[in-house]
Each structure stands twice: as C-alpha cells, then as structure tokens.
Amino acid sequence: MKRFVTLATAAVMATASPAVAVPDFASLQIQQYDPPRPAPAFSLPDLKGRNATLAELRGKVVMLFFWATW
C-alpha cells in the first residue's frame, strides 16, 4: 500500500506541475546576450574609503547594487 501511495503521489506531481517555461525577456525589457562577457576592469570606493578593484575580487562572488545613483 505504501508503494502504491508513493507511485500515485509521484504520478500526480508529474502531471500537475507545469513545464518549466523559458523567461520572456522581451516583456521584461531585458536583453539576453550569448556568450556571457567578462565585466570591464574598474574600481569603486568601499565603505572604508579604499578603492576596491574588480581584479582583487577575482574568483569570488560579487554583487553590484547601484541604487539611486546620480
């Protein structure tokens, strides 16, 4: 009985879940490009006033968040 419930649950989940849709980049006004290009070399001041370069962060995850910039 337990095996039947497991199989029935798997069958329902397989038929009930929609197919994974590809994002509609055009409606989001996002331009997709292939292949990914490396970011240009640049530096920005950190919170302590020192310049941090992108080259110093090579191999690390970097998230740039430009909010309310002039």
C-alpha positions as CSV (number, residue, x, y, z in Angstrom):
1,M,0.0,0.0,0.0
2,K,2.8,2.4,0.9
3,R,4.4,1.8,-2.5
4,F,1.1,2.5,-4.3
5,V,0.7,5.8,-2.4
6,T,4.3,6.8,-3.3
7,L,3.7,5.9,-7.0
8,A,0.3,7.7,-7.1
9,T,1.8,10.8,-5.4
10,A,4.7,10.8,-8.0
11,A,2.2,10.5,-10.9
12,V,0.0,13.3,-9.6
13,M,3.0,15.6,-9.1
14,A,4.4,14.8,-12.5
15,T,1.1,15.6,-14.3
16,A,0.1,18.6,-12.1
17,S,3.4,20.5,-12.3
18,P,3.6,22.8,-15.3
19,A,6.6,22.5,-17.7
20,V,9.5,24.9,-16.9
21,A,8.9,28.0,-19.0
22,V,11.7,30.0,-20.6
23,P,11.6,33.6,-19.2
24,D,10.1,36.1,-21.7
25,F,13.0,38.5,-21.7
26,A,11.3,40.9,-24.2
27,S,8.3,41.5,-21.9
28,L,10.7,42.2,-19.0
29,Q,12.7,44.6,-21.2
30,I,15.9,42.6,-20.6
31,Q,18.3,41.9,-23.3
32,Q,19.9,38.5,-23.2
33,Y,23.3,38.0,-24.7
34,D,25.4,34.9,-25.5
35,P,28.0,34.1,-24.5
36,P,28.4,35.9,-21.2
37,R,31.1,38.6,-21.4
38,P,33.5,39.5,-18.6
39,A,33.0,42.7,-16.8
40,P,35.3,45.5,-17.7
41,A,38.1,46.4,-15.2
42,F,37.0,49.1,-12.8
43,S,37.4,50.2,-9.2
44,L,35.0,51.7,-6.6
45,P,35.5,53.0,-3.1
46,D,34.5,50.6,-0.4
47,L,32.8,51.6,2.9
48,K,36.2,52.4,4.4
49,G,37.1,54.8,1.6
50,R,39.7,52.5,0.0
51,N,39.5,51.7,-3.7
52,A,38.4,48.1,-4.4
53,T,39.2,46.8,-7.9
54,L,37.3,44.0,-9.6
55,A,40.6,42.2,-10.3
56,E,41.2,41.9,-6.5
57,L,37.9,40.0,-6.2
58,R,38.6,37.5,-9.0
59,G,37.2,34.1,-8.1
60,K,34.8,35.5,-5.6
61,V,31.1,36.1,-5.9
62,V,30.5,39.8,-6.5
63,M,27.1,41.5,-6.4
64,L,27.0,45.1,-7.5
65,F,23.9,47.0,-6.5
66,F,23.7,50.5,-8.0
67,W,20.6,52.0,-6.4
68,A,19.7,55.7,-6.5
69,T,22.9,56.7,-8.2
70,W,23.4,60.0,-10.0
